[in-house]
């Protein structure tokens, strides 16, 4: 049995039917389902359970019981946890091609991007498998007649709520460190893209993860995400998504002082100085805003260009946008897929259509796919706008679509001020051959991630997370482990 509807692409037969609670594949208590669409064609491809409070409560109970009953966490040795995570990584690699195809059918991204995502998912499980056996405590010196042991313990039951732009990767980014530390999990994928999270649960089951350790509930934010925020049996919420929902989560979780990690939006500056390696800067800046259809929290959407190279960069950005080929992500020649949903397309188009009256100059708009096959798909052509300052909404607000704004600057002081003129602080890119200028600017930009002569790499071994309203806490690398661990002191009186 699978979630796929009749006539759907064959690979979807690999998606299990039902959601995963306590080691079983189950329907929603009331039997309700919702549809997921292929954004390239607008066609329904699968139906999954529509979880509500009662279903979420079952999943939370299973995760609680798995944690308290010793099916994971401290009762299972770190070696055994590592072994299972390694096996999950191997299974992701074995199923790479089908996971890539399922991800594309669910969220629309092109093959190269989807392959990159799934490869990183496999690496993520491998990387955190390594950490499982290396989480150690400390013995601070406290005097001669006592021993103070500082130990790290899993925080407990984690509610992991993820978005639709990198569905399996964002899930792995939270699930892998949570499992490595010994936490148990209720994972809620975004309602637009539930399929690869279900595949992840199937992989975990096959890898030998005990029942109840990784539960997946499919459903909508308010119906299936919200109940986790108020359930006292949930110790921790880790969320990636919009600023508005992030604020709501922080506020709601404050009632029980739940641990919270938030990865929110961005309006990242991309600064091209006059001495930048220009060809690289143009290609990299274009990829930084048009990659993954611009549906990227760290997208370099605000492109600041020094006056001395402004015309060349603008021309280059237009050429890059013009070379983009829209179509189905499954087609090797496609370089930009559809947006995830009709709603997201309409949101982005409202920004594009409203921008000229708001003071932005629409310099270029790319070509839409020609084939009738895609007439009902959620495509948005890449756009380049010139803006005089931050007054147009497209220069200030997160769009989450392929919309670049280009702004001219003359002085370093001016561009640093402009770069920081935002409520967000997720990422920034700086293009220059002058190492002092690069590092000085990197230090002054208020962002959690700064790229020099590059844009968007996010190696899993390093760090991710935002300053200001881009988030709370850090993910990736060893830093993610802190989000899933409590720290305890055990004091031993040796003096009698
Ligand atoms: P977007 O606007 O890009 O769809 P959201 O922040 O709304 O992003 O969604 C990201 C994730 O948060 C999704 O899994 C969504 O279902 C979930 N979500 C949305 N609203 C809530 C809520 N009130 N409580 C918990 N989760 C939510």
Boltz pocket constraint, residues with backbone or C-beta under 6 A from the ligand:
constraints:
  - pocket:
      binder: B
      contacts: [[A, 161], [A, 162], [A, 163], [A, 164], [A, 188], [A, 189], [A, 190], [A, 191], [A, 219], [A, 220], [A, 221], [A, 222], [A, 224], [A, 225], [A, 226], [A, 229], [A, 240], [A, 241], [A, 242], [A, 243], [A, 245], [A, 246], [A, 248]]
      max_distance: 6.0
